[in-house]
Amino acid sequence: MVTTGGGMGGRATTGRMVTLYQELRRRGASSFTEAASGLGFAPEEYERCRAELIALGLIVPTNSTHATVADVRDASWRPDADTVASVAPEIALLRLLDRERARLREHLAEADRAFSTLETLAGTFLRASTLAGSEVEVEALTDYRRIQQTLEDITDVIQESSASMHPGGPSRQAQARTLDRDRRQLENGVRVRAIYSRAHADRPEVAELLRMRIEMGVEIKVARTVPMNMVIADQQYALLPIRPEDGREGAILARGSALVRSYLGLYEHCWHTADPYGDETSVERGGDGLSEQQRAALQMLATGMKDEKIARNLGVSLRTVSRMLSELMQELGASSRFEAGVRAVRLGWLD
């Protein structure tokens, strides 16, 4: 629809168009050019008003007399080039509403058809609620663009957690995509975790990415060895390389919790044995200051011994053991007592 401009200029133009319309109403079927020229309209001005009035349905092209129904139905009938007939405002409004209703019905029908088609094609793809029990799907993705689109699609449906590991450093282009996905997931309340290779984490460009991810709220850990690239979402989707030693060959998209839980078990093991990014240096130096009692407690903890038995073996209260282990967990950056024992052994604190 053609519209008039806003502000004082727009109101002035509308006022002149109303004046022209009133003149055409008075004349009936008449020359638009004559009516506009008689009111002092410049050619470019009355062309603009003519288009607006026709778009609003307030005038229609016709002949020097009003066209009859028979005229309109006659295929050979043609309106004069310049003659128009005015239409009552209420009639124009009703016709406009009818046209808009028809357009709306058409759009709704198109949307309904599109929804039905997508629902049929999607099936179980990217619908976590349908991938329950033993239902499993595996798809090989060999096109890099397809892999990136799959990551985008998964990002849009994650509801609870995202876990990834990266043995190498990302490209600058991948960094921008990573931060964008982080932002979208965190805004939706998703827990985002990532493991990086310690060797690559020391590179300046990767260190800057990790700093930005941590500031956004991503949990980052580093490990001496990261087995493969991996992305896991909500225990429903896992994206991992076809060949871990050569990521260029493509990726496998696994869907279904029965399969994805196995990959998540591997990820959790790597997560518990990795170091919180930025804390590993102070942790590695911390073992020298352990007391004999703390070292003994850690040794027993590493074997899976319960707090009550540790307290009996040390000859101290359970409360003392709980406090001591909590302090050691904090120093080790561990989220569980089992993880604290594993990390103490790996860091050589118990040698």
N, C-alpha and C positions, 0 to 999 in steps of 0.2 A: 504494500500500500504506500502511495506517495504521501508524505507528511510535510507540513509546513515547519519552518524553523522555530526555535525557542526564543525566549526573551522578548524585548520590546519590538524587534524587527519581525519576529514570528507573529505576534499579536496584530501588528499593523497589516501584515500580509493576509492573515485570516480575516481581518475586518474588510479588506478590499475584496477578498474572494466572496464573502457573504453579500457585499453590495452587488457584485456581478451576478451572483446566483439570484438575488431578488429581482434584478433587472430581467434575467432570463425567464423567471417565473411570470413576470408581468407580460413579456412578449409571447410566451408559449413556444411554438416551434419557430426558430429564427436563426439568423447567422450569428455564430459565436463571435466572429471577428468584428462584425458591426457593433454588437452589444459591448464588447470589450473596448473597442476604439472609442465608442461614444462616451465611455467613462474615463478616458485618458490613459488606458493601459498601454504600455509599451509592448511590442511583439513578444519579447522573451518573457515578460510578465504574464501575458494572457495565455501563452503556451503552457506555462507552469500551472496556472490556475485551471486550465482546461483539463490537463492530465489529472490534477487533484480531484476535480469535481466528477470526472468519469470514474476514477478509482473508488470514490465514495458512493457511486451510484446515483448522484444527484442530477446528472444529465446523461442522456444517451444520444448517440448520433442518429439522425433521422433525415427525412426530406422536408421540403418547405411546408408541408402539412404533416400532422401527426400520422405515423405509420399505423395501419390497421393490422389486426391479427393475420388477415389474409396476406398482407404485404410481407410481414415477417416470415410467414411460412413459405412464401414463394421463393424458390431457390434463385431466381433471376433478379430479385429485388436487391438493390444496393442503396445505402444511405448517401445523401449528398456529402461532399467532402467537408463542408463547413457548417452545415445545419445541425442543430442539436435541439432536443426537447427536454424540458425540465421535468423532474420527478419530485413528488411531494416528499418531504424529509422523513415522514413516518414510514412511507413505502420503501424508501431507500434503506432505512434502518432495518426493517424486517428482512429485506433481501440480503443485506450484509450479514445479519445474524444467521440466516439460512445457509449462506455460503461458508461461514466460519464453522457452523455445526457440521456441515458436510466434510470440511477439511479435517476437523477434529476426529470424526468417525473414521475417516480414512487413515489418519495417523495411528489411532488406537488399533485398528485392524492390522496395520503393518507391524506395530509393536507386538501384538499378540502372535502373529505369524513368526516373527523373529524369535520371540521367547520360546515358542514351541519347537522351532528348529534347533535352537541352541540346547534346549533341555534334552532333546533326543540325541544330539551329537555328543554332548558332554558325558552322558552316562555316568560312570563312576569317576571320570577324570577330574581331579582337583576337588572332589567332594568327600571330605573326611568322614562324614556321617555314614556314607554308604560302604566304606572300606573297613568293615568290621569282621571280627572272627578270623576265619582262615582265608578270606579272600585276598589274593595277592595278584599284582600286575607288575610286569617288568617291561620296560621299553628302552631300546637303544637309541641314543641321540648322537648323530654324527655331524650335525651342522651347528657351528658355533652360535649362529643367530638363534637357532631353536633352543639351545641350552640357555642362553641369556633370557629368552622369552619365558622359558619354563621357570627360571628363578623369579622373574617378575610375577608370574601367575601364582607361584607358591607363596610369595611374599604377601599377596593380597588376601590369602585365605588362612594364613597362620593365626591361631587364636591364643596359644599358650607359650610355646617355646621354640627357639631357633638355635641350633648348635652347628658350628662349622669348624673345620680344621684345614690349615693351609701350610703345606710343606715348603712352598716358595713364596716369593714376594709378589704382590699384585702390580699390574701396570697402572699408569696414572689414570687411564680411562676407567679401569675397573675400580679404582679408589673412589671416584665420584659416584659410580653406581652403588658401591658398597655403602657409602654414607647415606645415600638417598633411601636405600632399603632399610638401613638401621633406623632412620628417622621415622619412616612409616610404621615399622613394627613396634618401636618403642612407644609411639603415640597411641597405638592400639593396646598397650599394656602387655606386650609380648616380652618374655625374658630372652635376651640375646647373649649367646656365649660364643667365643672363638678361641682356637688354639693356633699359635704360630710357631714356626721353627725359631729357636733362639738365635741361630746364625743370621737369619734374614731379618729378625726383629731389630737387630743392631744397625741395620742400614738406615741412613737418615730419612729417606723418603717413606720407608715402612714405619719407622718410629713415629713420624709425624702423623701417619694414618692411625696408628694405635692410640696415640694421645687424643686425637679427635674422637675416636670411637669410645674411649673410656669417658671422656667429658660428656658424651651424649648419654651414657648409661650402659654401655656394652661391657660385659665381663670378659676380660682378656687374660689368657695364660700363655706361657711359652714353655717349650719342651726341647730337649736336645734332639730328639727324633720325633718327627710327625709322619706317620705311615703313608698317608694319601690325602688328596683333596676329598672333602666330604661335607655335605650339607644335609642336616636332618631337621624336619619340621613336624612338630606335634605327634611324634611317633607314628606318623602316617606317610611321610614322604622322605625318601633318601636319594640324594644325587651324588654319585661317586664315579670315578673314572673307569672306563672299560679296561684299560691297562694302567695300574698305578704308576708304573715306571715311565709311561708316555701319555700324558694327558691330552695330546693332540689327536688321539684316535677317537675321542668322543667320550660320552658319559652314559651311565645307566640310570634311569629313573625308576626307582622301586616304590610301589604304592601298596599300602596295606600293613597294618600294625604287626601281623604275624611275622613278616620278614624284616620290617624296619626295626623292630625291637632288638634284633640281633646286632644290627649296626650300632644302635644306640648303646648297647652293652659295651662294645669296643670303644665307643666315644667316651663313655663315663670312666672307663679304666684310664684312658689317656688324660682325661680331665683331672682325675684325682692324683695322678703322678706328675702333673705339670706344675709349674710355678706361677703364681700371680705376677703379671707383667710389672716390672719395676721393683719387685721385692726380692728377686732371687739373689742379688749380691749380698745383702745384709743377712739373708737366711744362711747362705753358705759359710759366712764367717761366724755364725752364732754358736756352732757346736763346741768351740773351744772353751766357752764359759760355763758348760754344763757342770752341775754338781754330781757327785757319785749317785746321790739319790735320784736326781732327775734322769741321769743316764740309765739307771737300772729300771726306772719306771717306763721309759721309752722302749727299752729292750723287751720288757714284758708286754707292753702295749702292742709292739710289732708282731708278737706271736699270737695276738688275738685274745690275750688274757683279760678277764673282766676286772673292773675297778675294785670290787670287793676282795678278790684274790691278791691284786697288786698291793692293796692296803695291808693285808695280813702278812704278805712276804716282806714288806718294808717295815712293818711294826708301827704303822701310823694309822690315823683315823681315815675313814672313807672321805670325809670332808677335805682333809689335807690332800689326798690323792686327786680329788676332783678339781681343787684349786690349782694344783701343780700342773695337771694335764691341760687345763684350760689356758694357763699361761704359756705352756709349750705350744699348744695349737695356734695361739695368736702369733707367737714368734715365728712359727713355721709357715703361717699363712694357710693353714689347713682348715677345711670346713667340717671335718669329722675326726674322731680319734683314730680310726683305722687309717685315714689318709695321713695323719700326723706320724704314725709309726712307719708307714711306707716311705714317706718323704725323708724322715730321719735316717733310715737305712740307706736310701739312695744318695743322700748328701754326705754320707760318711760320718755322721754324728756318733754312730755307735761302734765305729772301728776300734 
